[in-house]
Amino acid sequence: MVFGEITTSAKLDYDKIVRNEVKKIGFDSFVDDLSSVDSKGLSCDSCEVLVRINKQSPDIAGGVHVGKSDLDVGAGDQGIMFGYASDETECGMPLTHLVATQLGKTLTDVRKDGSLWWLRPDGKTQVTIKYKQHTDGSVEPLVIHTVVISTQHAEPLKAKRSTEQPGTDFRGKYTGEEVLAPSMAEMNELIHDKVIVATLESIKLKNGKTALSLYDRKTCNLHINPSGKFIIGGPQGDAGLTGRKIIIDTYGGWGAHGGGAFSGKDPTKVDRSAAYACRWMAKSVVKAGLAKRACVQLSYAIGVAKPLSLFVETYGTEQGDLTAAAITNVVKLHFDCRPGALARDLKLRQPKYNVTAAYCHFGRSPYTEGDLTFFSWEDPIDLSKYASMSAADVEKAVEAAKETILTKWVD
């Protein structure tokens, strides 16, 4: 079901869009029988698509954007949003979450490239890492304690590749020599080597080593398909709702979360745009060396452009002569978190959100394709000049720019 409120003059074929995305994911077969080993849980051709879309409430539109300039557009709703960054990895993400999301991405990659063709689209991951918290508040991953992977698969020893890959999804039809799916034990070994080890080798820590340096199979608690078999998947096995997994979309429980999902929201909906801004600010602070960890919080009221509050938590990791208050002032100097300004600075009105729908909205590499800029909030602003300043120096800079600051932040 596709439902919600939208104001647009575009004529969209929602049915076609939905079926194409389901096909991209890889759900191309459904048998209404829970004993079936052929059903992947959903079929892009036969699934029912219900569309229940209305126009935006005039009450909300009037309070948020009607008759207002771009920079005076108000927040689309009230709420609190958070962003987090840590210096433990090259991309500024907590290692537990980075490994978990990358494991999911690798599962998809090896299924689509055919190396583990017997994998099916459904799956989930979970990672536990032992950390040391230093006296300065920073954290250091020491050893990977537990890895859990539950992934849908074809019937062991019986499924044929020609049947599993008939060309009805985007992988193309298999026309090579017929092969059967491996046994469960062989599947688990291949998942270990081609997914777990490969993923850990691809992640770089701040010491320059890969995450594989923290992994020892002899001591790590490995749970690969711990329920036994996982043939029935997708909505047939466990129905869900887009946007419900708000922790996997963010930091895996690190930092904090205001409770709002991202999917389907335009830039005035600060659940999304301000959460992106909070990550942008937190990453900029950490990458500039102002602090080793940072959690940034914003809050808004519906129809009001300026954030109601800004809070920066540095966990005692602020560097040099800086204080958490001084770092908060640095953020005020360089960022404008009014919804209109965020839409402008992060280019949030571009049609580019489909790539954020899986493998986390954060910790991704920013890139451009034509006129589109993807993951712009992962491109930090250079704040490094403040690393050598004192809190008093920052206070002077704030005083000199007070008039400008008050145009975008409350006093």
Beta strands, then each sheet from edge to edge (+ up, - down):
strand 1: 2-5
strand 2: 28-29
strand 3: 42-43
strand 4: 51-54
strand 5: 79-86
strand 6: 119-133
strand 7: 139-153
strand 8: 221-224
strand 9: 293-300
strand 10: 309-313
strand 11: 367-369
strand 12: 372-374
sheet 1: 1+ 4+
sheet 2: 2+ 3-
sheet 3: 5+ 9- 10+
sheet 4: 6+ 7- 8-
sheet 5: 11+ 12-
end
